[in-house]
C-alpha cells in the first residue's frame, strides 16, 4: 500500500494573467485540501524556482506544476520541455492549464510529455468544477512520485 502524505501538497502555478492567477489561487486553496501554493507570473522565474537557483536555492520542489502556455518571457512549452528533459524533475507532473484552443498547442504539450492539457473554462462555475476535479484527481486518486 502506498502511504498517503500528511504534509501540504506543493503546487506551482505559472500564470501571467493577474485575474486568472487570483481566481485560480482562490480556488486551489479552498476546501479540504492542504495546499502550499506558489504563484509565479514569469517563465524564467518559474524555471529558477523549479531548478532551485537564482534566489530559490532553499525552495522545495513542487508536487504538481500548473503551467500556462502563453507567458511574456518564455513559452510554457519551453518550460515544459526543460522540466521533462531534466533527470531531477522529469517525473514531476505538469498540467497545462491554458486558455489556448490551438490544436498545435495541444499536440506540442503532449509531445513534450505534459501529463494533461486542460483548457480553462470561461465561466466561473465551470472553472470551479474543473479545479475541484483537478485537486481530487491529483491529491486523492493519484499516487505522486516521492520527492
Helices and strands as residue ranges (DSSP letters): E 9-14, H 18-28, E 35-40, H 43-50, E 64-67, H 76-85, E 93-98, H 103-111, E 116-119, H 124-136, I 137-141
